């Protein structure tokens, strides 16, 4: 009987992470993770099991060393087979304009979107014990030079750092561990469907107008890109931009 391999997907209770967990459950055991929203995380597990897959939920804050340690300890106890893949999807976006920055804000953005990914990657590689594996970091087009947006400088800087971290780890961990990134563009998640204000709605409509495909992306389309990079045995150090062509437009 073939042993099912296990993948850990951080921040996978909602949105893109949820879609990634559901997609990777086709053939893998999935460890679903969230810092908050345990009920949402358990629902993802229920959906995976209902579709014929297998999954477990582990609540942990992967922006901290202790949270990462807790996650991988729990993942090892519920894994259906070796943990051979990690998707670093957990992150936080918060808008703070220039002039209102604080060290606390910058620390939050860097810790959640960059440092936590580094810590989780280190724990993942450590438990491989010299075996082969794959990491996919979920970055953002906002981390690509030219596409930082006013008001989210710390988030953009953290995602740019994550793209660079991807390249550095790909070189350091080759050939045994492949490391790639996916940089999503505008994705149809809750924040886009339920904007906080009319001004936000108008801004979202303007963004959509500049996407050559004429629409925002489905989370499932980002999940397909993650699945591709996990399985693409000849690809490492890549940053796959999935944005409907937005970065090639005049938007």
ABEGO torsion letter per residue (X at the ends): XBBBBBBBBBGAABEAAAAAAAAAABGBBBBBBBABGAAAAAAAAAAAAAAGBBBBBBBBBAABAAAAAAAAAAAAAABABBBABBBBABBBBBBBBBGABBAAAAAAAAAAAAAAAAAAAAAAAAAAGGBBBBBBBBBBAAABBGABBBGAAAAAAAAAAAAAAAAAAAAAAOAABBBBBBBBBBBBBAAAABBABAAAAAAAAAAAAABAAGBBBBAAAAAAAAAAAAABAABBGBBBBBAGGAAABAX
